Amino acid sequence: MLEDKNKERTSLEKMGEFGLIDHLTQQFTIQNKSTVKGVGDDAAVLDFKNKKMVLSTDLLVESVHFDLSYMPLKHLGYKAVMVNLSDIYAMNAKATQVTVSIAISNRFPLEALEELYAGIQLACKTYGVDMIGGDTTSSKTGMLISVTALGEIEENKITYRSGAKENDLLVVTGDLGGAYMGLQVLEREKEVFKVNPNNQPDLEPYSYIVERQLKPEARKDIVELLGKLEVLPTSMIDISDGLSSEILHLCKNSEVGCALYENKIPLDPTVISSCEEFKMDSTMIALSGGEDYELLFTIDQSDFPKIKGNPSLTVIGHITNKSNGANLVTRAESLIPLTAQGWNSFQDS
């Protein structure tokens, strides 16, 4: 993270915890009727009337989930919110509120946190979500960010991982593998920069995949689209750990098998070209890469005419009997059992 050495830095000690929270949250506004009281009291007050509330939480840890040598703090704030909103949309719900808690070491001045919260605010404003509270504390090991997201949904529209049934179609949004390949580019340029700090990388040819890594977008638009099309998925999950891992979650929870067709997996041209450059297999990257935050869902075959031809949706396979297992059907039409090779935070890197 490049920094202006001459810029005045404001120590957090001067602010105090409550002064810091007041300062960082003063630009946030209320956007949802369900938010009765947001930041500024001992607890938030919410009123969801006759709807169900859904809730998800994620923890992001410096040097495990993000690297500040190439992740701008504003992007990090935005991404921290996206990671959680994606889980709410994967329930077919409307995201309405978030809480944000951070632990920071004394190497971060106030100006750094202002950047982080500017990203959080942009995410909240863009997605119509209220930031209703959180906590700040000190850390001896770097930065930690914990975001909890809440949402609302009518009970009969909740989509779990467990509803897929035999002959359902397997559908994915957007394209896959971009976030992982963006990470490969950033890691490579970081190593080049270490050797020659005067060498500024040209990331323009990789702009799409780098943005997929640094500033992902949760698929609120898909939940709205499915509502307009009157399509209620039978099961759904977001793609955070790689396509194969998420398909196996759906199959396990729904007690079914599946056939995933290799030639149907959507790949952006930049992903294909960067895989060639890095000598990686693009199918393997789509299956195992992770952090795309697209949605994977199943629909009844009778709903196919409603989604047919939609550029945001791709049918990549179908659900089979559990006894068949979960398989990749290769371009050569051979069957390969799917394995969960997605990202594992407890695995040695």
N, C-alpha and C positions, 0 to 999 in steps of 0.2 A: 504494500500500500504506500504509494508515494505521498509525501506530506510536505507542506510548505513550512520550512524550519523557522521562518520569520513570523509566522502567524501566531498571534497571542493565544495561549492555551489557558482555559479556565479550569482550575482544579475542582474536582467534585467535592472535596472536603468543605469548600466554602458554601456549597449549596445546602447540605444536609439532605436526608432522605426525602422528607416531605416537600422541601423546596425543589428538589430535583424532579420529583414526580409532577408537581404542579407545572414546572417549567416545560417538561417534555410533553405534557398532555394538553397544554393550553389551546392548541390549534384543532383538537379533535371535536367533532360535532355529532349530535345524536341524529340517526337516520331511520331508526325503526320504532314503530309504535310499541313493540314489545319491551323496549328499554324504558323503564320508568325512572330509574336513577342509575347513572353511569359512574364515572370517576368522581371522587370527592367525598365519599362517606366510608364507613367501616365495611360496607358490603354493597354490591350492586343490587338493584331491585328489578326483576323481570316479570312480565305478565304475558303468558302465551295463550291465554283464554282456553279454547277447547282443542288446541293442537298439541302434538307430542313434541318434546324437546329432545334433540340429539346433541351429543357432546363428544369431542375428541381432543386429545392433547399430544403434543410432541416436544421433545427436548433436542436442541441443537447445541453441540459442543465444539468449541474451537479446536482445530487440529484433528478432529474426528469427522465432523460434518461440513466444516468450511475452513478455508485458508484465506486469511486476510491479506496475504501478499498479492492476491489477484481478485479477491471478492470485495467490491466497494461496499461500505457499510450501508449505504442507502439501498443497494440491491439486496443485501443480507436481510434488512428489515422487511422488505417486500416479500422475499422468498420465504421467510419464517412464517408469515401469514398465509401465503399460498399453500404451503405444505399442509397446513391444518384445514383450510377451507376445502381443499381437495377431498379430504376425508368426509366432510359434511355433504358435499355434492355426490359422493359415492353412495350415500344413503338415499339419494334422490330428494334431498332436503334443501331448503333455502337457508344459507348461512346468515346469521343476524348479529352475533356478538363475538368478540374475542377478549381474552385477558392476556397480558404480556408481562412476564417476569424475566428479569435479567440479573446475572451476576457478572461483575466486571472487576478487573484489576486496576491498580492506580496508574497504569500506563495509558489509560484512556482519559482524555480531557472531556469537558462538557461538549465541546464542538463535535467530537466523534459520536457521542450519543445523540446529538441533534440530527446528525446524518442518518443514524440508525432509525430514529423515530420518524424522520421525514419519509423513509421508505415504508414504515408501518402505516403512517397516515395515508400515503398514496394508495396503498393496498386497500385500506378500509374505505376510503372515498370511492375508489374505482369499483369496488365490489359491493358497496352499499352495506357495510358492516360497521357496528359500533364497537369502539374500544372502551371497555367498561371497568378496567382495573388491572391489577397486577402487583408486582413487588420489585424492589431493587435491593441488591445486597452486594457485598464485596467478595472477590474471588482471588485466590492466590495463584491460580493456574490459567488465567486467560478469561475468555468470555463464554458464558452460557446463556442461552435464550430458551425460555419455556413459554409456548403459546398454547392456550386452550381455546377452542372454537366451539360455539354453540349454534344451533340452528333449529328451525321449526318445520313441521310437516304434518299433514293430515295422516291419521293412523293407517288408512287403507292405501296410502301411496308409499309407505316406507319400503325400501328395497334392501334386502339383506343379501349376504353371500350364499345363502342356503336354499334359494328358490329355483335354481336351474333344473330343468327336467329334460329327459331324453328327447332328441330331435330339435331342441331349441337351437337358434342360431347364435354364434359367438361373434360379438361386434366390438370393435375398438374405435376410439376417436383419434383424430389427428394422425401423426406419424411417430415412429419409435426410434430410439437409439441416439437421438440428437444430443440429449443432455450428457450422456456418457462420452460421446466423441468430443463434445465441447470441453469436457474436463480433460481429455487427453491432450488437446491443443494447449489449454492453459498450463497444464503441468509441464509440457515440453518447453513452452516459452519461459516458464519460471526457471527451468534449469539453464536455458540459454542466457537469461538475464543474470543469473548468479555468476556465470563465467565472464560475461561482458555487460556490466550495468549500463553502458552507454548505448547498447543495442536496443532500440525500441521495436517491438514486434509489430508486424503488419497483420492484424487480425481480420481485415476486411473480407478476405475470401471465406472466412469461417464465421462471419457475423451471426448467421442463423443458429448454428449449433452452440456458439459461445453464449448467445442470449438464452438458449434453452437451458443451459447450465446455470447462468448467473441470475436470470430473471424469468423463471417459469410462470406460466399462467394456469390457474385452476380452471376447470371447465364448467363454470356456472352457466355458460351459454348452452351447453348440451342438456342440462337439466331443464332449462327453459324450452329448448327445442323439442325435447321428448314430450313435455307437457302440451305444447301446441299441436304436435302430431298425434296426440292421444295414444302414445306408446308407453306402457308401464313395463319396464324391464323385469324379468323374473328373478334376476340376481345382478349384483354390480359390485365392483371393487375399483379402487384407483391404482394406477401403475406407478408405484414408488420404488419397488425392488426388482423390476424386470418382468417382462411379459410371462415367462414360463412360471416363475414363482407365484404370480397372481392367478394364473389359470389353475395351478394346482390348489391354491386356497379355495377357489370357487368349486372345483371338483370335490375336494375333501368335504367342504361344508355342505354341499348339495348331494353328496354320495352318488356322483356320476363320473363318467369318463368323457373324453373329448377327442376330436380330430382337429388339429390346427394345421392349416395349409401354408407351407413355407412361401409359396408364390403369391399368397394373398396379404402377407405382412406389409403394411405401408411404410415405405422408407423415403425420406427426402433425398434428392440428388446429392446434396452436400454430405449427407451421412454416407452414402455409397462411395463418393469420391474420397472422403477422409478415411474411410475404412481401407480403401485400396492403398492410400498413402501410408497408413500405419500398419499395413499388412495384417489387417484383422478381417474376420468373416462377418459380414453385415447381418446375417441371420442370427449369429451368436450374440452380437451386440444388442440387437432388438430383444432377444430372449432374456439376456442377463444383465443388460446395462443399468436400468433403473433411473430414477429421478425425472421421468418424463411427465409425470402427473397427468397423464391421459386417463380416460375411463374405459374400463373393460366391462362389458355387460352381456347378458343373454336376453333374447326376446323369443316369444312364440313365433313360429313360422308364419302365422296368419298376419303378423304385423310387418312382414317384410315389404309389401308394397308401399307402406307408409314411409320407410326409410330408404328405399331403393333410389340410387342415383344421388343421394345426398353427399356432397364433397367432404363433409366433416366425419362421415361414418363409413367404416369398411367392415364387411362381413369376412371374417378370417377363418371360420370353421363352424363346427356344430357339436352339440352335446350327444354323447353316446351312452350306452349302458356302462355301469361301473366296472363290469367284468372285462371290458375292452381296454381299460386303463386310459391315461392321458398321453396322446401321441402327437408327434410332429410328422406330418405327411410331407416328405421332401419333394423337391422338383422332379426327382427321379421316381417318385411315387412309392418310395419305401417308407416304412414306419419306424420312427425312433422315439422311444419313451422319453417324455419330458422330465427333466430334473430341475430342482430349484437351485440354480447357480447364481441367484441374484445377490445383491450386496448384503453383507452381514457385518454389523457394527462390532461384533465380538470376535471377528476373525482377524488373525494377524495380517497386517498389510505387507 
